[in-house]
């Protein structure tokens, strides 16, 4: 999963979070940048979760069941 960020600020925040040494540093970024930082963090976590658990593959399998339910 690729993260599609909305603006330059979110790109900047993502760069800062990527370089953060620990969770305390990430929390500091969130305190400074607020909601934009929370959105970026959630997007980064979702992308990582997707990569680790191959949720895109699960979605394809679920889609087959959804289509068969409609028939």
N, C-alpha and C positions, 0 to 999 in steps of 0.2 A: 504494500500500500504506500502510495506516495502522499505526502502531506501537501495540500494546496493552501497556502497561507494567503490572506486577503490583501496585505499591505506590507510596506517596508518595515514598519514598526514590528509587526509579527515576525518577520524574517530576522530582525535584530534580536528580538527576544529569544527565538529558537536558537540562534547562534550562542547567546549567553547561556541558555540552559544546557546546551550540548557541551559547553566548556565547563559548566559548574562542577566543582569537586565533590559536592555532597548535597544532601537534601536541604541542609540549612541554607546553602547558597541559592538553591532553587526557591526556597521560601522567601528569601530576601528579594529575589527578582520579582516574585509575585507581589510582595508588598509595594515595590516601587512602581510596577507597571499595571497592577490591578487586573481587571477583567480580561484584557488582551493576553496577559501572561497565563491566566487560568485556561483560556481557550487553547493557547499554544501547547500548554502542558497536557491537556486532555487529548489533543490531536496526536502529540508525540507518543503518549501512552497507548492510544488506540492503534497507531501504526505499528508499534512494537508488539503489541498483543496479536495483531493480525499476522505479523511475520512469524512469530513464535508458534502460534496455534493454527496457522493456515486457515483462518476463518473464511477466506475467499473460496477455498475448496468446499468448505461446509455449506456455504451459501449456494453453490452450484448444485450440490446434492439436495438441499432443501427445496430448491426451485422445482426440481422434478416432482417432488411430492405435492407441492402447491399446485402445479399444473394438473396432476392427476386428480386432485380433489375437485377441480373446477369442471371436470368432464362428467 
